[in-house]
Amino acid sequence: MRLLYHVVDVFTTTPLEGNALAVFPDATELDSVMMQRVARELNLSETTFVLPAESTAEATRVRIFTPASELPFAGHPSIGTAYVLRRLGIVPRDAERFVLSENIGPVPIRVEAGDDPILWLTTPPIRKLGELGRERCARALSLTPDRLVPGVPCEILSAGNPIAFVAVRDAAAVDDARVDSALLFDLLRGTKNSVCVFVFAPTEGGAYSRMFAPLLGVPEDPATGSATGPLALFMMKHGLASSADGTRFVSEQGVKMGRRSLLHVLINGERGGRAIEVGGNVVHVAEATMHL
């Protein structure tokens, strides 16, 4: 079996920065077990598999795997896969809007005008799943509690993937965060909801962030689009960012890893509701064939 795939860097305009993603544009011959094995072989944060036989005129079917498990939804895989689909003409290259069918359901994609456009996804509905003790969160990140933002709880939010959000005072605290594996596993074991920890500091332009997901086989993620919509909601709720329609800010992530990523956020009041869009640029870096 010969399988063509593409590697793109997402949430960046610079090759070898951002978050790398492998996209298999036709994975019809692979079952779920083989998809998981392929994702483990490539060992990127995520790998996506496009299934033409399960696609329709309304939506393209996409499945997303980390090295350890399948996800219902993820941000950089959605943006990166959308880019590859347009590049290959699987969706029309001039399409301004289209839909990816993921395990969570339909994920709308919007393409900005321009030669190197930002691609935007609409974040699925966000739910609060619980809270964690501030001191326990700080210790799991090898930080003292006084380095957390005063009065802001550590909440678990989900737009498909449960994530614990920890707000700290400054970028130095974000960079100093270091996972204590035993304490982190104990912290996450205390709730059946959370598998990731997202630590961030508010900045003038948005947030400076890192994300740890060892239970998904991802010690640290350079860019986490599925966390950025909930991050925006969390920041607005606790007075750390503007909540006005049309507000646009950036989450800067992956710097400590040497893979700087810029995740754009737009608070959109279209259609009488409040939607949170997450967007970014994409760079194509490789095309290859896997032999199985």
C-alpha positions as CSV (number, residue, x, y, z in Angstrom):
1,M,0.0,0.0,0.0
2,R,1.3,3.4,-1.0
3,L,-0.2,6.4,0.8
4,L,0.6,10.0,-0.2
5,Y,0.7,12.6,2.6
6,H,1.6,16.2,3.1
7,V,3.2,17.9,6.1
8,V,2.3,21.5,6.8
9,D,3.2,23.9,9.6
10,V,0.1,25.6,11.1
11,F,-0.3,29.0,12.8
12,T,2.8,30.4,11.2
13,T,4.2,31.9,8.0
14,T,7.7,30.5,8.7
15,P,8.6,26.9,7.8
16,L,9.7,24.8,10.7
17,E,7.8,27.0,13.2
18,G,4.2,26.7,14.3
19,N,2.6,23.2,14.8
20,A,3.5,20.5,12.3
21,L,0.6,18.4,10.9
22,A,0.6,15.4,8.6
23,V,-2.5,15.1,6.3
24,F,-3.4,12.0,4.3
25,P,-5.8,13.3,1.6
26,D,-7.1,9.8,0.8
27,A,-7.1,7.4,3.7
28,T,-9.9,5.2,2.3
29,E,-7.8,2.0,2.6
30,L,-7.0,2.6,6.3
31,D,-9.1,1.4,9.2
32,S,-9.0,3.0,12.7
33,V,-6.3,0.7,14.0
34,M,-4.0,1.5,11.1
35,M,-4.7,5.3,11.4
36,Q,-3.6,5.1,15.0
37,R,-0.5,3.2,14.1
38,V,0.4,5.7,11.4
39,A,-0.1,8.6,13.7
40,R,2.2,6.9,16.3
41,E,4.8,6.3,13.6
42,L,4.9,10.0,12.5
43,N,4.7,11.1,16.2
44,L,3.5,14.6,15.5
45,S,1.0,16.3,17.8
46,E,-1.7,15.2,15.3
47,T,-2.2,13.5,12.0
48,T,-5.4,13.7,9.9
49,F,-7.0,11.3,7.6
50,V,-9.4,12.5,4.8
51,L,-12.1,10.0,3.8
52,P,-13.5,10.8,0.3
53,A,-15.9,7.8,0.4
54,E,-17.5,9.3,3.6
55,S,-17.5,12.9,2.3
56,T,-20.6,14.6,0.8
57,A,-21.2,17.7,-1.3
58,E,-21.8,19.6,2.0
59,A,-18.8,18.4,4.0
60,T,-15.4,16.6,3.8
61,R,-14.9,13.8,6.3
62,V,-11.8,14.1,8.5
63,R,-10.5,12.0,11.4
64,I,-7.8,13.3,13.8
65,F,-5.3,11.2,15.8
66,T,-2.6,12.1,18.3
67,P,0.2,9.5,18.8
68,A,-2.0,8.0,21.5
69,S,-5.7,8.4,20.7
70,E,-8.3,9.8,18.3
71,L,-9.8,13.2,19.0
72,P,-13.3,14.5,18.3
73,F,-12.0,17.9,17.3
74,A,-8.7,19.8,17.1
75,G,-7.8,23.3,15.9
76,H,-4.5,23.1,14.1
77,P,-5.5,19.8,12.3
78,S,-8.7,21.5,11.1
79,I,-6.9,24.6,9.8
80,G,-4.0,22.6,8.3
81,T,-6.3,20.0,6.6
82,A,-8.5,22.8,5.2
83,Y,-5.3,24.3,3.7
84,V,-4.3,21.0,2.1
85,L,-7.8,20.4,0.7
86,R,-7.7,23.8,-1.0
87,R,-4.2,23.3,-2.2
88,L,-5.1,20.0,-3.9
89,G,-8.4,21.2,-5.2
90,I,-10.4,18.6,-3.2
91,V,-12.5,21.6,-2.2
92,P,-12.6,24.5,-4.7
93,R,-9.5,26.7,-4.4
94,D,-11.7,29.8,-4.6
95,A,-14.1,28.6,-1.9
96,E,-14.5,31.2,0.9
97,R,-16.4,28.9,3.1
98,F,-16.7,25.1,3.5
99,V,-17.2,22.5,6.2
100,L,-15.2,19.7,7.7
101,S,-17.1,16.7,9.1
102,E,-15.2,15.7,12.3
103,N,-16.2,13.4,15.1
104,I,-17.6,16.3,17.0
105,G,-19.8,17.3,14.0
106,P,-19.6,19.9,11.3
107,V,-16.7,22.4,11.7
108,P,-17.2,25.5,9.5
109,I,-14.1,26.9,7.8
110,R,-13.8,30.5,6.5
111,V,-11.0,31.8,4.2
112,E,-9.8,35.4,4.3
113,A,-9.1,37.1,1.1
114,G,-5.5,37.5,0.0
115,D,-2.5,35.6,-1.4
116,D,-1.6,34.0,1.9
117,P,-4.9,34.0,3.7
118,I,-5.7,33.3,7.3
119,L,-8.0,30.3,7.5
120,W,-10.6,30.5,10.3
121,L,-12.6,27.8,12.1
122,T,-15.7,28.3,14.2
123,T,-15.2,26.9,17.6
124,P,-17.8,24.3,18.6
125,P,-20.0,25.0,21.6
126,I,-17.9,25.5,24.8
127,R,-18.9,23.9,28.1
128,K,-17.5,24.3,31.6
129,L,-16.9,20.9,33.1
130,G,-15.5,21.9,36.6
131,E,-12.8,23.5,38.5
132,L,-9.4,22.4,40.0
133,G,-7.7,23.7,43.2
134,R,-5.4,26.6,42.4
135,E,-2.6,25.4,44.7
136,R,-2.7,21.9,43.2
137,C,-2.5,23.3,39.6
138,A,0.4,25.5,40.6
139,R,2.3,22.6,42.1
140,A,1.6,20.3,39.1
141,L,3.3,23.0,37.0
142,S,6.2,23.5,39.4
143,L,5.1,27.0,40.3
144,T,4.3,28.6,43.6
145,P,0.6,29.7,44.0
146,D,1.5,33.4,44.2
147,R,2.6,33.3,40.5
148,L,-1.1,32.6,39.5
149,V,-3.4,35.6,38.7
150,P,-5.1,36.5,42.0
151,G,-8.8,35.6,42.2
152,V,-9.0,33.7,38.9
153,P,-10.0,30.0,39.3
154,C,-8.5,27.1,37.4
155,E,-11.4,25.9,35.2
156,I,-11.9,23.0,33.0
157,L,-13.5,24.0,29.7
158,S,-14.2,21.9,26.6
159,A,-15.0,22.6,22.9
160,G,-14.6,18.8,22.3
161,N,-11.3,18.3,24.3
162,P,-11.4,19.0,28.1
163,I,-8.7,21.4,29.0
164,A,-7.7,22.9,32.4
165,F,-6.9,26.6,32.2
166,V,-4.4,28.1,34.6
167,A,-3.9,31.9,34.4
168,V,-0.5,33.2,35.7
169,R,0.8,36.7,36.3
170,D,3.4,37.0,33.5
171,A,5.3,35.4,30.6
172,A,8.1,34.5,32.9
173,A,5.8,32.2,34.9
174,V,4.6,30.6,31.7
175,D,8.2,29.9,30.6
176,D,9.0,28.6,34.1
177,A,6.2,26.1,34.1
178,R,7.5,22.5,34.2
179,V,5.3,19.5,34.5
180,D,5.6,17.4,37.6
181,S,4.4,14.2,36.0
182,A,3.3,12.5,39.3
183,L,1.4,15.6,40.5
184,L,-0.1,16.3,37.1
185,F,-1.4,12.7,36.7
186,D,-2.8,12.9,40.2
187,L,-4.4,16.2,39.5
188,L,-6.1,15.0,36.3
189,R,-7.0,11.7,37.9
190,G,-9.0,13.7,40.4
191,T,-11.5,14.6,37.6
192,K,-12.6,12.4,34.8
193,N,-12.9,15.4,32.5
194,S,-9.5,16.9,31.9
195,V,-6.6,15.5,29.9
196,C,-4.7,18.8,29.1
197,V,-3.3,21.7,31.0
198,F,-3.1,25.1,29.4
199,V,-1.1,27.8,31.2
200,F,-1.1,31.4,30.0
201,A,-0.4,35.0,30.9
202,P,-2.6,37.9,29.7
203,T,-0.7,40.3,27.4
204,E,-1.6,43.6,25.8
205,G,-2.3,41.8,22.5
206,G,-3.9,38.7,23.9
207,A,-2.1,35.9,25.7
208,Y,1.3,34.1,26.0
209,S,0.6,30.4,26.3
210,R,1.8,26.8,26.7
211,M,-0.1,23.6,26.7
212,F,0.8,20.2,28.1
213,A,-1.1,17.0,27.2
214,P,1.0,13.9,28.3
215,L,-2.1,11.7,28.5
216,L,-2.6,12.2,24.7
217,G,1.1,11.4,24.0
218,V,1.9,15.1,23.6
219,P,4.3,16.3,26.3
220,E,3.9,19.9,25.0
221,D,1.9,21.2,22.1
222,P,3.3,24.1,20.0
223,A,-0.2,25.4,19.1
224,T,-3.6,24.3,20.4
225,G,-6.5,25.7,18.3
226,S,-9.1,23.6,20.2
227,A,-8.0,25.4,23.4
228,T,-7.9,28.9,22.0
229,G,-11.7,29.4,21.7
230,P,-12.2,28.3,25.3
231,L,-9.2,30.5,26.2
232,A,-11.0,33.5,24.7
233,L,-14.2,32.7,26.6
234,F,-12.2,32.2,29.9
235,M,-10.4,35.5,29.5
236,M,-13.5,37.4,28.7
237,K,-15.4,35.8,31.7
238,H,-12.7,36.8,34.1
239,G,-12.0,40.3,32.8
240,L,-8.7,39.4,31.1
241,A,-9.8,40.4,27.6
242,S,-12.4,42.5,25.9
243,S,-15.8,40.8,25.2
244,A,-16.9,43.3,22.5
245,D,-18.0,41.9,19.2
246,G,-15.3,42.4,16.6
247,T,-12.6,42.0,19.3
248,R,-9.5,40.3,17.8
249,F,-6.4,39.2,19.7
250,V,-3.6,36.7,19.4
251,S,-2.4,33.8,21.6
252,E,1.3,33.3,21.2
253,Q,2.3,29.7,21.9
254,G,5.2,27.4,21.3
255,V,8.0,30.0,21.9
256,K,9.6,27.9,24.7
257,M,9.8,25.0,22.3
258,G,11.4,27.0,19.5
259,R,8.2,26.7,17.4
260,R,6.5,30.1,17.8
261,S,2.9,30.0,16.8
262,L,0.4,32.8,16.4
263,L,-3.3,31.8,16.9
264,H,-5.7,34.6,16.0
265,V,-9.0,34.9,17.8
266,L,-12.1,36.9,16.5
267,I,-15.2,37.4,18.6
268,N,-18.0,37.4,16.0
269,G,-21.6,38.5,16.6
270,E,-23.0,37.3,13.3
271,R,-26.4,35.6,13.0
272,G,-27.6,37.0,16.3
273,G,-25.3,34.9,18.4
274,R,-21.7,35.0,19.7
275,A,-19.3,32.9,17.8
276,I,-15.6,32.6,18.5
277,E,-13.4,32.0,15.5
278,V,-9.8,30.8,15.6
279,G,-7.5,31.4,12.7
280,G,-4.0,31.1,11.4
281,N,-1.7,30.9,8.4
282,V,-0.3,27.6,7.1
283,V,3.0,26.8,5.4
284,H,3.4,23.7,3.2
285,V,6.8,22.0,4.0
286,A,6.7,18.4,2.6
287,E,5.1,15.9,0.4
288,A,5.9,12.2,0.9
289,T,4.7,8.6,0.3
290,M,4.3,6.0,3.1
291,H,4.8,2.4,2.1
292,L,2.8,-0.1,4.2
